[in-house]
Amino acid sequence: MKHVSAGLAIICQEKILLVWQTEDNDGRHLSIPKGLIKPNESPLRAAIRETFEETGIRVSPDDVNTKPFLMNVETKAFQRRIIYFIARIEKYPEVIPVDQTEIRWAGFLDYVEAEKCLQLSQQSVLLHLNAHRLPARASEWLCLNGYLTKVEHHEADLLIYNYTTRCKKDRIWDEITFWCRGLITDCNNNIKYRPIKKFFEKEQMYRHFIPKDTDKFQLFEKKDGALGILYWIDGLPHIATRGSFNSLQAINGTRILYTKYSEEIHKLKDTYTYFFEIVYPKDRHVVDYGNTEDLFLIGAYDNIGQRDILLEEITDICIPKVRQIPYYNSWNELLEVDKENEEGYVAYFNDGTRIKIKFSSYKKKYELLYG
């Protein structure tokens, strides 16, 4: 891709730094400081350089979280990729744009003002400003343009969001679409239950987002079930699937929870989103699980603390768990593994990145069955 830019999302006292470019006549298309990455320049160095050129703020690399984030578009008409980083600072710096022929103004805005003025394609950065709210303008635009689906709960004031096939085709990937993989909000866009964030096979990932140390991870089996996402209504748990509160998998997952594990329900925390693989004979599977009808716990997400909860932290719940796989010597050795009648593995890295490994025999069977 020709147009690959890097930028910084600088957050200070619940406000975010934005710039107003001279070509933006009405001031409704503000941006984080960003610009094209030069040859042989790292995205982080480019982000720091562009931030200084556009705002006059010198940011030390030590003040930047080096985990990269993405805003990506690859339609036939338009391609653009922005790699950005988060810098959280305590005191407002002096903001004086260096090149005032390109930048009319730069400054810090709170969430409400930023959502009004920030260009739609960058609204996903607002999730770093307020992790408990789904940006309304952006999510509505994504729904209207066929990149997200939004489904209302039939009884409660809840909505569930899921990315679409068109989103995958056009690679409209950012923090909003990555998280909309069964994201549950209330009707005011407050995020209630986060799912497992979208993740990829290694060969599908852009190179800057592959963990540098690919030999340090935890490894888990990847079951060929339906992803179950646990949520609560009036103190009672229910299971949804990626885009539905009442799919057959969701109904069966909830039924299994209450018929097989009713005595475990009181141990579940209502501030967590628990994730399950739902497996039952009448569902569509490539892997043959025989007469197995069960839930397999994958992990959880702490919606208050905003962090993943791995299986090793969930010790008191007597629901079957996906298997943790003994460590392989290297990533390349792992890629050589192929097991009949299994889907593959999921690798979990310390920075929260997940990478899926699908066995070649599974891929061949899937292609034969579903094309």
C-alpha positions as CSV (number, residue, x, y, z in Angstrom):
1,M,0.0,0.0,0.0
2,K,1.4,3.4,-1.0
3,H,-0.4,5.6,1.6
4,V,0.8,4.3,5.0
5,S,0.9,7.0,7.7
6,A,1.8,7.1,11.3
7,G,0.4,9.2,14.1
8,L,0.0,9.8,17.8
9,A,-3.1,9.9,19.9
10,I,-2.0,12.1,22.8
11,I,-4.4,12.1,25.7
12,C,-4.2,14.5,28.6
13,Q,-6.7,14.9,31.4
14,E,-9.5,13.2,29.5
15,K,-8.9,15.3,26.4
16,I,-7.3,14.3,23.1
17,L,-4.9,16.3,20.8
18,L,-6.4,17.1,17.4
19,V,-5.2,19.2,14.4
20,W,-7.2,21.3,12.0
21,Q,-5.7,21.1,8.5
22,T,-6.0,24.1,6.2
23,E,-7.9,22.2,3.5
24,D,-10.7,21.5,6.0
25,N,-12.9,24.6,5.5
26,D,-15.5,23.9,8.1
27,G,-13.4,22.4,10.9
28,R,-15.4,19.2,10.9
29,H,-12.7,16.9,9.7
30,L,-10.1,17.2,12.5
31,S,-7.4,14.6,12.8
32,I,-4.8,13.2,15.1
33,P,-1.3,14.4,14.2
34,K,-0.1,12.1,11.5
35,G,1.8,11.9,8.2
36,L,3.4,9.5,5.7
37,I,6.2,7.2,6.9
38,K,9.5,8.0,5.1
39,P,11.6,5.2,3.6
40,N,13.6,3.4,6.3
41,E,11.6,5.2,9.1
42,S,9.8,3.2,11.8
43,P,6.1,4.0,12.4
44,L,6.9,5.2,15.9
45,R,9.6,7.6,14.7
46,A,7.4,8.9,12.0
47,A,4.5,9.4,14.4
48,I,6.7,11.4,16.8
49,R,8.2,13.5,13.9
50,E,4.8,14.3,12.4
51,T,3.4,15.3,15.8
52,F,6.2,17.8,16.2
53,E,5.8,19.2,12.7
54,E,2.0,19.6,13.1
55,T,1.8,20.7,16.7
56,G,5.3,21.8,17.9
57,I,5.1,19.2,20.7
58,R,8.2,17.1,21.2
59,V,7.2,13.7,22.5
60,S,9.8,11.3,24.0
61,P,9.6,7.7,22.9
62,D,9.6,6.8,26.6
63,D,6.2,8.5,26.9
64,V,4.6,6.4,24.1
65,N,3.0,3.0,24.5
66,T,4.8,1.1,21.7
67,K,1.8,-1.2,21.0
68,P,0.5,-0.1,17.6
69,F,-3.1,0.5,16.6
70,L,-4.7,0.5,13.2
71,M,-7.1,2.5,11.0
72,N,-7.3,0.8,7.6
73,V,-9.4,1.1,4.4
74,E,-8.8,-0.9,1.2
75,T,-11.8,-0.4,-1.1
76,K,-11.4,-0.3,-4.9
77,A,-11.7,3.5,-4.9
78,F,-9.6,4.3,-1.8
79,Q,-6.7,2.8,0.1
80,R,-5.2,4.2,3.3
81,R,-3.5,2.8,6.4
82,I,-2.8,4.7,9.6
83,I,-0.6,3.1,12.3
84,Y,-0.9,5.1,15.5
85,F,0.3,4.9,19.0
86,I,-1.1,6.2,22.4
87,A,0.8,8.7,24.6
88,R,-0.8,9.7,27.9
89,I,0.6,12.8,29.5
90,E,-0.2,14.6,32.8
91,K,0.3,18.3,31.8
92,Y,-0.9,20.2,28.8
93,P,2.1,21.1,26.6
94,E,2.4,24.3,24.6
95,V,0.9,23.8,21.2
96,I,2.3,25.8,18.3
97,P,2.1,24.3,14.8
98,V,5.4,24.5,13.1
99,D,4.0,24.6,9.5
100,Q,1.0,26.9,9.7
101,T,0.5,26.7,5.9
102,E,-0.8,23.2,6.5
103,I,-2.2,23.4,10.0
104,R,-4.7,26.1,11.0
105,W,-5.0,25.1,14.7
106,A,-4.1,22.3,17.1
107,G,-5.3,21.7,20.6
108,F,-7.0,19.4,23.1
109,L,-10.7,18.6,23.0
110,D,-12.9,16.6,25.3
111,Y,-14.9,13.6,24.2
112,V,-18.1,15.5,23.2
113,E,-16.3,18.1,21.1
114,A,-13.9,15.6,19.6
115,E,-16.8,13.4,18.4
116,K,-18.4,16.3,16.7
117,C,-15.3,17.5,14.9
118,L,-13.1,14.4,14.4
119,Q,-13.3,12.9,10.9
120,L,-15.4,9.8,10.7
121,S,-12.6,7.6,9.5
122,Q,-10.6,8.3,12.8
123,Q,-13.4,8.2,15.3
124,S,-12.1,4.8,16.6
125,V,-9.4,6.7,18.5
126,L,-12.2,7.9,20.9
127,L,-12.3,4.4,22.4
128,H,-8.9,5.3,24.0
129,L,-10.4,8.4,25.4
130,N,-13.5,6.7,26.8
131,A,-13.3,2.9,26.7
132,H,-16.8,2.5,28.0
133,R,-18.6,4.2,25.1
134,L,-19.0,3.2,21.4
135,P,-18.6,6.3,19.2
136,A,-22.1,7.0,18.0
137,R,-21.4,8.9,14.7
138,A,-18.9,6.3,13.5
139,S,-21.0,3.2,14.5
140,E,-24.1,4.6,12.8
141,W,-22.1,5.4,9.6
142,L,-20.6,1.9,9.6
143,C,-24.1,0.4,10.0
144,L,-25.6,2.5,7.3
145,N,-22.8,1.6,4.9
146,G,-23.0,-2.1,5.5
147,Y,-19.8,-2.6,7.5
148,L,-21.6,-3.4,10.8
149,T,-24.9,-5.0,11.8
150,K,-26.8,-3.8,14.8
151,V,-29.5,-6.0,16.4
152,E,-31.8,-5.0,19.2
153,H,-32.6,-7.4,22.1
154,H,-36.2,-8.6,22.0
155,E,-36.8,-7.8,25.7
156,A,-33.9,-5.7,27.2
157,D,-32.5,-2.3,26.2
158,L,-29.4,-3.9,24.6
159,L,-27.8,-3.9,21.2
160,I,-25.3,-6.3,19.7
161,Y,-22.8,-5.3,16.9
162,N,-21.0,-7.5,14.5
163,Y,-18.7,-6.8,11.5
164,T,-20.0,-7.9,8.1
165,T,-18.6,-9.7,5.1
166,R,-18.3,-6.3,3.4
167,C,-16.2,-5.1,6.2
168,K,-13.8,-8.0,5.7
169,K,-13.7,-7.5,1.9
170,D,-12.9,-3.8,2.2
171,R,-10.7,-4.3,5.2
172,I,-12.3,-1.6,7.2
173,W,-10.3,-2.4,10.3
174,D,-10.0,-0.1,13.3
175,E,-10.7,-0.4,17.1
176,I,-14.4,-0.1,16.4
177,T,-14.7,-2.9,13.8
178,F,-12.2,-5.1,15.6
179,W,-14.3,-5.0,18.8
180,C,-17.6,-5.3,17.0
181,R,-17.5,-9.1,17.1
182,G,-20.4,-9.5,19.4
183,L,-20.0,-6.1,21.2
184,I,-23.0,-5.5,23.5
185,T,-24.1,-1.9,24.4
186,D,-27.1,-0.3,25.9
187,C,-29.3,2.0,23.8
188,N,-27.2,5.0,24.7
189,N,-24.0,3.5,23.2
190,N,-22.5,2.6,26.6
191,I,-20.5,-0.6,26.3
192,K,-21.8,-3.2,28.6
193,Y,-20.0,-6.4,27.5
194,R,-16.9,-6.6,25.3
195,P,-16.3,-9.8,23.3
196,I,-13.0,-11.3,22.1
197,K,-11.4,-8.8,19.8
198,K,-11.1,-9.7,16.1
199,F,-7.8,-11.6,15.5
200,F,-6.2,-13.2,12.4
201,E,-3.8,-15.8,11.2
202,K,-0.2,-14.5,11.0
203,E,-0.1,-14.4,7.2
204,Q,-3.2,-12.1,7.3
205,M,-1.6,-9.6,9.6
206,Y,0.2,-6.4,8.6
207,R,3.8,-6.8,9.6
208,H,4.0,-4.0,12.1
209,F,1.3,-5.7,14.2
210,I,3.0,-9.1,14.5
211,P,4.5,-9.4,18.0
212,K,8.3,-9.1,17.8
213,D,9.0,-12.0,20.0
214,T,6.9,-14.7,18.4
215,D,8.3,-17.5,20.6
216,K,6.7,-16.2,23.8
217,F,3.1,-16.9,24.1
218,Q,0.4,-19.2,25.6
219,L,-1.2,-21.7,23.4
220,F,-4.8,-23.0,23.5
221,E,-6.8,-25.3,21.3
222,K,-9.2,-23.7,18.9
223,K,-12.5,-25.6,18.9
224,D,-14.8,-25.6,15.9
225,G,-17.8,-24.3,17.7
226,A,-19.9,-21.1,17.8
227,L,-18.5,-18.2,19.9
228,G,-20.8,-17.7,23.0
229,I,-20.8,-14.3,24.7
230,L,-22.3,-14.2,28.2
231,Y,-24.3,-11.2,29.2
232,W,-26.7,-10.4,32.0
233,I,-30.3,-9.2,32.3
234,D,-31.9,-8.5,35.7
235,G,-29.2,-10.5,37.5
236,L,-29.5,-13.6,35.2
237,P,-26.9,-14.7,32.6
238,H,-27.7,-15.4,29.0
239,I,-25.5,-16.3,26.0
240,A,-25.4,-14.5,22.7
241,T,-23.5,-15.3,19.6
242,R,-21.5,-12.9,17.5
243,G,-24.4,-11.0,15.9
244,S,-27.5,-12.3,17.6
245,F,-29.2,-12.6,21.0
246,N,-31.5,-15.4,19.7
247,S,-29.6,-17.5,17.2
248,L,-30.0,-21.2,17.5
249,Q,-26.5,-21.4,18.9
250,A,-27.3,-18.7,21.4
251,I,-30.5,-20.5,22.5
252,N,-28.7,-23.8,22.8
253,G,-25.7,-22.2,24.6
254,T,-28.1,-20.6,27.2
255,R,-30.0,-23.9,27.6
256,I,-26.8,-25.9,28.2
257,L,-25.6,-23.3,30.8
258,Y,-28.8,-23.7,32.8
259,T,-29.3,-27.4,32.4
260,K,-25.8,-28.6,33.0
261,Y,-24.2,-25.8,35.0
262,S,-26.9,-24.1,37.0
263,E,-24.9,-24.6,40.2
264,E,-22.0,-22.7,38.7
265,I,-24.0,-19.6,37.8
266,H,-23.6,-17.9,41.2
267,K,-19.8,-18.0,40.7
268,L,-19.9,-15.9,37.5
269,K,-19.1,-12.2,37.9
270,D,-21.5,-9.8,36.2
271,T,-18.7,-7.4,35.5
272,Y,-17.0,-10.0,33.3
273,T,-17.9,-11.1,29.7
274,Y,-17.3,-14.9,29.7
275,F,-16.5,-16.5,26.4
276,F,-17.5,-20.1,25.4
277,E,-17.3,-22.4,22.4
278,I,-20.8,-23.8,22.0
279,V,-20.7,-27.3,20.6
280,Y,-23.8,-29.5,19.9
281,P,-24.5,-32.2,17.3
282,K,-27.1,-30.3,15.2
283,D,-24.8,-27.3,14.7
284,R,-22.6,-27.0,11.6
285,H,-19.0,-28.2,12.2
286,V,-16.1,-29.4,10.1
287,V,-14.7,-31.2,13.2
288,D,-16.7,-34.2,14.2
289,Y,-17.5,-34.0,17.9
290,G,-19.9,-36.9,17.8
291,N,-22.7,-36.5,20.4
292,T,-20.9,-33.8,22.4
293,E,-23.3,-31.1,23.6
294,D,-21.4,-28.7,25.9
295,L,-19.9,-25.3,26.6
296,F,-16.1,-24.9,26.6
297,L,-14.8,-21.9,28.5
298,I,-12.3,-19.8,26.5
299,G,-11.7,-17.0,28.9
300,A,-13.2,-13.7,30.0
301,Y,-12.9,-9.9,29.7
302,D,-13.0,-7.6,32.7
303,N,-15.3,-4.8,31.6
304,I,-14.4,-2.5,34.5
305,G,-10.6,-3.1,34.5
306,Q,-10.5,-3.3,30.7
307,R,-8.3,-6.4,30.5
308,D,-8.3,-10.0,29.3
309,I,-8.9,-12.7,32.0
310,L,-7.1,-15.9,31.0
311,L,-8.1,-19.4,32.0
312,E,-5.4,-19.6,34.6
313,E,-7.3,-16.8,36.6
314,I,-10.6,-18.7,36.4
315,T,-10.1,-21.4,38.9
316,D,-13.4,-21.8,40.7
317,I,-15.9,-22.4,37.8
318,C,-16.5,-26.1,37.0
319,I,-17.3,-25.7,33.3
320,P,-15.1,-27.5,30.8
321,K,-12.2,-25.3,29.4
322,V,-10.4,-25.4,26.1
323,R,-7.1,-27.2,26.5
324,Q,-3.9,-25.3,27.0
325,I,-1.3,-26.8,24.7
326,P,2.3,-27.7,25.9
327,Y,4.8,-25.2,24.6
328,Y,6.5,-25.7,21.2
329,N,10.1,-24.8,20.7
330,S,9.5,-22.2,18.0
331,W,6.7,-20.6,16.0
332,N,8.0,-22.3,12.8
333,E,7.8,-25.7,14.5
334,L,4.2,-24.9,15.5
335,L,3.2,-24.1,12.0
336,E,4.2,-27.6,10.9
337,V,1.7,-29.2,13.2
338,D,-1.4,-30.7,11.6
339,K,-3.9,-32.9,13.4
340,E,-6.9,-34.7,12.0
341,N,-10.3,-33.7,13.3
342,E,-9.1,-30.6,15.0
343,E,-9.4,-27.0,13.9
344,G,-6.1,-25.5,15.2
345,Y,-4.6,-23.3,18.0
346,V,-4.8,-19.8,19.3
347,A,-1.6,-18.1,20.5
348,Y,-2.0,-15.4,23.2
349,F,0.9,-12.9,23.6
350,N,1.7,-10.8,26.6
351,D,0.5,-7.6,24.9
352,G,-2.9,-9.0,24.4
353,T,-2.4,-10.0,20.7
354,R,-4.1,-13.2,19.6
355,I,-3.0,-15.2,16.5
356,K,-4.9,-18.1,15.1
357,I,-3.3,-21.2,13.6
358,K,-5.6,-23.3,11.5
359,F,-4.4,-26.8,10.6
360,S,-4.1,-27.5,6.8
361,S,-6.3,-30.6,7.0
362,Y,-9.1,-28.5,8.6
363,K,-8.8,-25.8,5.9
364,K,-9.0,-28.5,3.1
365,K,-12.2,-30.0,4.7
366,Y,-13.7,-26.6,5.2
367,E,-13.1,-25.7,1.5
368,L,-14.7,-29.0,0.4
369,L,-17.7,-28.5,2.5
370,Y,-18.4,-24.8,2.2
371,G,-16.3,-23.5,-0.7
